[in-house]
Amino acid sequence: MKKFFNPKFILQLLIVCGVTFGGLEAGLATNVTQALTLAVFSAVITTTLLFWERRVGVAFIGVALLVGCKAMTLRQMLTGTELDIILFLVGMMIIVGVLKDLGFLTWVIQVIISRNKMTGVSFTAILCVLSAVMASVVDEVSSIVVVLALVFQVCETLKLRPHPFVLIAVMATNIGSSATMLGNPVGIFIGNKAGFTFSQFLVGATPVAFAALVCTFLITLFWFRKDIHAMSEAMASHRKMGLSPTAKIPYKAGLVVLLTTVVVIAFHHQIEGLLGLEGAENHNAFLIMTPLVVAGILMILRPARARHYVENDVEWWTLLFFMLLFSISASLSTNGITGNLAKTLTQHVKGGPTGMIPFVVVISSLGSAFVDNIVFVAAFTPVVQELMKMSSEYSVLWWALLFGACYGGNITVVGSTANIVASGLLEKHGYHPVKFGDWIKIGALVGVVSGVVAWVMLLVMPVPKPVSAHDAEQPPPAQTSPAQH
């Protein structure tokens, strides 16, 4: 009985009731089915926030409840799981597992450690660039594991506190993960739902990520100036001994695998045209299939490790939750809730698409600060889709949602998966985790500045529109009347 009087459970119950009755009052839900959908969705979201380890179980029950109460059909539930995105992530996770086996990631660490005349400032710069680049070409979790291996090795050699450099690495990782579709589940989700090609995504996201990364580097350089100065002094005294013994690591095979994957994905749109994979049903087909093909070839070439890659390198627990969450989020659109919300937003937020940019950036940043960013993005995506039906100019909100979700993840320790992994690695190495207050001070500053950078750049920089938006803007071909013959 005590569990039912848990303060967190009571808070969750109050939030779910508040969201449900608030939705009825605001006109977002106008019938029992919509109210039930809103209640189930808010229950899953609050479970993610308050009872992290129970989120999959609650999502199971939520999906069953929606189907059982006819809030969505079994076919709608299966369609909503976004299996194409899940398969893309499975393929990429297997590829990253192979890269670890081939020694490529270890080689990257050694290349940096073996540099001469390194100072605290240059190490911080390399740390930011490495974190961002790694996060943009492999998933953010693998990136932070590799980068923190470098941080711990250097800090333990120099007998320095690793916490400042862990924070720097995490901030840069979250920002870099927004630069391509490969770095964050949010990227492939938005790219696929919006209809962006890989090259379009690169053109729209990379300049903003680069500008935000520069600002983050300057902020952390000032914020942790004492720790960086201490590293420079320690490096000077250890210069002759070297930071770590070096060994010859075979890396060429891993480099070929990574470059092949990235290059093929980069030209997926052109390849789809050559293969005749056109139309809405085949949109981004080769983008989704490339990681599966590469992963399949690698498992055929390494049969003794194939089962290990599938069972240990694929985060099945996380992917299962994603599938259930995507399905529940899709029910918001199916039952008309997101359509009602889109109409409410257009009535109350003035300035059209441009006026909504700061609203979406702020809301997605705050949401992602306390709930895993994919959760919020999955919830808000149907709203952007409804707005796109009104005008293709609302496509700019896809970018606002992307940057807000990724950059807002820096604000708190639970803001992204990379943050949680970093905290776990600190404990694993015998250090206490970063305190919530210490994290939120620098995290909020970086989150606000990077959010403002994204907002300003979206106002002044032309960003790509999805291919479907261009198609929708083209007028229908003129019909010839009989009189003209």
Beta strands, then each sheet from edge to edge (+ up, - down):
end
